[in-house]
Structures are given as structure tokens and as C-alpha cells.
Amino acid sequence: MLIQVDVDSTLYDSDALFAVVAEEYGVRWPRKYSKWFGPEDIGTDLKTLKTIFKKSHSREYVLNNKPYRNAVRVLKGIADDFEDVEIAYVSDRNEQQGAALREWLDQEGFLVDDNQHVAATKDKRHWMRETRPEVVIDDRVRTMLMARYELGAQVISLEHSHNSNLINEAAGIYIVPTWLDIDDVLRNVIIPEIQNKKLSRI
């Protein structure tokens, strides 16, 4: 069972990081937004926005991020308690920044065994179509809907202002407040359901 885990706004508060870096370029990063925004929405251009993302994902900044409370505990517990689970950390970022991401994941205790993978990709949807994860933990609405309706994956997200309109709107998409709630949904709903489906095919 492959569980794909996003990084930005899923493992740590990336908006706080983007805000710090954006300020260096005279850009005011919104702390709450109800839709995925473009550069024109925050008074900048695409080149500057890409520079903000690139700098935010550099080793200098990445290694200083602190995970959301209980994120490490939950994912380590799932990996320990379910032998058939593989965890892949997949993030939309420059592929050259994959080493810094892996170093951060290792530093914070996410990488605990050989059944865990790290991928930095320009568009995680390509990775998803190739690997077909059965569970996707991600905050971006585009990714969530693609995972659910194209791949048939179960989807979980931390609640953010940009995805809260999906709460209770789609079967198989769970939007919850904390990582402990993610743990509850994984252990008591999603993993048993997937395991039971596999057993019924035998």
C-alpha cells in the first residue's frame, strides 16, 4: 500500500516560510487565501514568484523548518505498525532541491526505513500517474481531486482556508484539523478499507 505524502503545508507551515522569503523581494504573502493564487494576485510577476519558491526550497531555508505537531509521530507509527505500507514524500519543487528535502526529512525523523521514498518533481501528478498511490495526503485541491477521481485514491488533507470548501463534499476526501486526526482516519477508516478490499480479491 503506497501512501504519498506532500510536504509544503502538509508537513510544515510553508506559507510562513514563503512570507519570510517574499518579504525580501518586497512581496506581501497572504496568510489566508480561499483559492490557489497567481503572481498577479499578490502584486508580482511569475519570475519573482518562482524565485521565492526556489529560495524557500533551498537548503538554507528548508533545514530550519519545524514539522507540524505530531506529523513525525503519526507517519513513523503508520510505518511501524503496518508492514505493507510504503511511504513516499513527494513535493513540487526543483529536482535539484531533492537532496535538501531528503536531508530535512531525515533530520526531523521522517525517514525510518527502506520503504520510504523522496521525490522532488516539477509536477507531482506525473509521478502519481506512474506510481498510482492508494492514499494521498496533500493540501492542494488540484492534487486532491486528481488523486480521488482519476486514480481512485483515498485522500486526506489538513484543513486550510484554500481547501476547506471541500469538507463533507466528496466521499473519499477527508479534510481534518490535525495530524492526530489524520492518524485516526488512516488507522480506523482508510487502511482497514483498503486491506479488506485486497482480502476480498483473494
Protein Blocks (a to p, Z undefined) as FASTA:
>chain_A
ZZdddfehplpcfklmmmmmmmmnopacdfbdcbdcdfklnopafklmmmmmmmmmpmkl
mmmpccdehklmmmmmmmmmmmkbccdddddddfklmmmmmmmmmmnomambfkbccddd
fblklmmmmnopabdcdfbfklmmmmmmmnopacdddddfklmmmgokaghiacdfblkl
mmmmmmmmmmmmmmmmmmmmZZ
